[in-house]
Amino acid sequence: MEITSGTLLEVITASGEQAHMRALGGPMKGRDFPVVWVCTEREYAEAQATGKAAEGIPWPLDAVRPLETA
């Protein structure tokens, strides 16, 4: 499944827990490995409502799984 802006993702945290995040774009090259920039669902909804860009964090691509497409 392709990851694009708005894709709902299941991410694995450093402690092994699962969380849901929204992709801010597709996978891209990070410093040492591919990443996807993500934010919380709440931050994504607020950004969509206000027209402002959501602040995100890079997440390792191998620690994300798409749950649905945007």
Backbone hydrogen bonds, N-H to C=O, Kabsch-Sander energy under -0.5 kcal/mol:
donor,donor_aa,acceptor,acceptor_aa,energy
4,T,2,E,-0.6
6,G,23,A,-3.3
7,T,4,T,-2.3
8,L,68,E,-0.7
9,L,21,M,-3.2
10,E,65,R,-2.8
11,V,9,L,-0.6
11,V,19,A,-3.2
12,I,63,A,-2.3
13,T,11,V,-0.5
13,T,17,E,-3.1
16,G,13,T,-1.9
19,A,11,V,-2.0
21,M,9,L,-2.1
22,R,39,C,-3.1
23,A,7,T,-2.4
24,L,37,W,-3.2
25,G,37,W,-0.5
28,M,35,V,-2.7
30,G,33,F,-0.9
35,V,28,M,-2.9
36,V,59,W,-2.4
38,V,57,I,-2.7
39,C,22,R,-1.8
44,Y,40,T,-2.3
45,A,41,E,-2.5
46,E,42,R,-2.5
47,A,43,E,-2.2
48,Q,44,Y,-2.3
49,A,45,A,-2.2
50,T,46,E,-2.0
51,G,47,A,-1.8
52,K,47,A,-0.6
57,I,38,V,-2.3
59,W,36,V,-2.3
61,L,34,P,-2.4
63,A,60,P,-2.1
64,V,61,L,-1.5
65,R,10,E,-1.9
67,L,8,L,-3.2
68,E,8,L,-1.2
